[in-house]
Amino acid sequence: MYHISVKKIKEKEHENNFIKAKINAKKLKKFPKKKSKRQKSAVLLVNIISGYNIVIEIHF
């Protein structure tokens, strides 16, 4: 199950979110296959167009 939201953001925020996206993507790969209470949900930020931010929330 995933939720996608698109919102207009500032250029500075775009750069920060792009860095966060890389960090979150690395964290997602390290997640165990078994479900744990702490790691039930993760937020992955994906930046496609400059000035726009798409947030994909994944529920395990």
N, C-alpha and C positions, 0 to 999 in steps of 0.2 A: 504494500500500500504506500502510495507516495502523493505528496501535495506539491503543486508547482504554483508559485506566485511571481508575478513580474512587477517591478516597481522602478520608477525613475530615480536615479541617484546622482550625487555629485561626483566629479572626476576623482577627487581625493579618496572618497569612499570606495570608488571603483577599484582603485589600486590596492587599498587595504583588503577589500573583499576577495580580490584575486589571490593575494597571499594566503588569506584564510582558506580559500578553496583548495589550494595545494596542500596545506596542513591537514585539512579535513579529509581529503582524498587519501592521504597516507594513513590516517587513523582508521579509515573504513577498511583498508586492506588488512590491517592488523586484527580486526575484529574476529573473535572465535565463531565457529559455525554454530555452536550451541548457544541458545539464548540465555543471557544473564540479566538480572534486574537492573544493573547499572548501565548496561549497553543495549537497552531495548530500542532506543531511538537515536539517530544521528542526523545532523544537518549538513548537507553538502551544498556549498555555494558554487554555482557555475556561471561564469560571465561569458556571454556570447557577443553582444553588441556593446560598444563603448557607451557608457551612460545608463545602461540597463543592467539590472541584477535579477537573475532567476534563482530562487531558493528551492531546492528539492529536499523535502523532509522524508526520510526513509524510516519506516517503523518495522522492526524485526519481530 
